Every structure is written in C-alpha cells, then in structure tokens.
Amino acid sequence: MPIKGTLFPWDKTNVYLVEAESATFALYHDNKLIYIGSTSDLSKTFREYWESKFNNKSCLKITNNYRREYRSDYQERADRLLREYKKMHGKLPRCNNSVESD
C-alpha cells in the first residue's frame, strides 16, 4: 500500500516544518512518484536536500511534492513499498535507480 495522506508542496515552508523523526517518504514530480526513501531524521534529510538543491542527486531536482509517514520501521516500510512498486510497474521509481537511500 503506497504512502497515503497529504501531498505537500516541496517548498521551504513545508520542508522546514517536518519533524526530526524517522520516516518513510515519497517524492513526486507533477503528481508522479519518482522516489521512495527513508531516513532516521526527516528534518535533517529534507533540510540537506533543500539547502543543497539535492546536491549530487540530480534526478531529484525535479521534485515538486512529497508525502511522508513517521514510523519506527521506516527502512522496512521503504523496502516494502519499493518491492510493491516494482511488482506493479516492472521497475523501480525513476530516481530510485540512480540515488542512494539515506
């Protein structure tokens, strides 16, 4: 089951409002899923992405929305979502092929 809930705009206000908690997240471009990730500190990860403009993660630079789930099993959840996506679409989201997980 994909991440449900609010599709937040990828902007400074929303990026800086996320909690410093473990989370699974999905990044989107024009409402199309491009990346599934996980982190032990969503606030730190998102701030680093924002401030560096995704640094060396050029595939993610087109992000304009995101969803997130705060959870303790964040890595397992991301792995499960990636398996489900690949089973359904025959491939991983386009940026999961070129970006390391956090």
C-alpha positions in Angstrom: 0.0 0.0 0.0 1.5 3.4 -1.0 2.1 6.3 1.3 -1.3 7.9 1.8 -2.2 11.4 3.1 -1.5 14.9 2.2 0.6 15.6 -0.9 2.7 18.5 0.4 4.3 21.1 -1.9 8.1 20.9 -2.0 8.8 24.4 -0.7 10.8 25.9 2.1 7.9 26.3 4.5 6.8 22.6 4.2 10.4 21.3 4.2 11.2 23.2 7.4 8.1 22.0 9.2 8.8 18.3 9.1 9.6 16.6 12.4 13.0 15.3 13.4 11.7 11.7 13.4 12.3 8.6 11.5 10.2 8.4 8.4 9.5 6.9 5.0 8.8 9.4 2.3 7.9 9.6 -1.4 8.9 12.4 -3.7 6.9 13.4 -6.7 7.1 15.4 -9.9 3.8 16.6 -11.3 2.0 14.0 -9.1 4.1 11.2 -10.5 6.1 9.2 -8.0 9.8 9.5 -8.7 11.5 8.3 -5.4 10.8 6.3 -2.3 13.2 6.9 0.6 13.6 6.5 4.3 15.6 8.3 7.0 16.2 8.3 10.7 15.7 12.1 10.8 13.3 13.5 8.2 14.0 17.1 9.2 17.8 16.8 8.7 17.4 14.9 5.4 14.9 17.3 3.9 16.9 20.4 5.1 20.0 19.0 3.5 18.1 18.3 0.3 16.6 21.8 0.3 19.8 23.7 1.1 21.9 21.8 -1.3 19.2 21.7 -4.0 19.6 17.9 -3.9 23.4 18.2 -4.3 24.6 15.3 -6.4 21.1 13.8 -6.7 20.3 15.4 -10.0 17.3 13.1 -10.7 15.5 14.5 -7.6 15.9 18.1 -8.7 12.5 18.0 -10.4 10.7 17.2 -7.1 7.7 19.5 -6.5 5.7 17.5 -4.0 6.1 14.9 -1.2 4.3 12.6 1.2 5.7 11.2 4.4 4.9 8.7 7.2 6.6 9.0 10.5 7.4 5.4 11.7 9.9 3.4 13.6 10.1 0.7 10.9 11.0 3.3 8.2 13.6 1.2 6.4 11.4 -1.9 6.2 8.5 0.2 5.1 10.5 1.8 2.3 11.8 -1.7 1.2 8.2 -3.0 1.1 7.0 0.0 -0.9 9.8 -0.5 -3.4 9.0 -4.2 -3.8 5.3 -3.4 -4.3 6.1 -0.7 -6.8 8.4 -2.9 -8.8 5.9 -5.8 -8.8 3.2 -3.4 -10.0 5.2 -1.5 -12.6 8.0 -3.9 -13.5 10.7 -1.3 -12.4 11.6 1.0 -9.6 10.6 4.6 -9.5 12.8 6.5 -11.9 15.1 8.1 -9.3 15.5 5.0 -7.1 17.6 3.7 -9.9 20.1 6.5 -9.5 20.0 7.7 -5.9 21.3 6.0 -2.7 18.9 5.7 0.2 19.7 7.8 3.3 
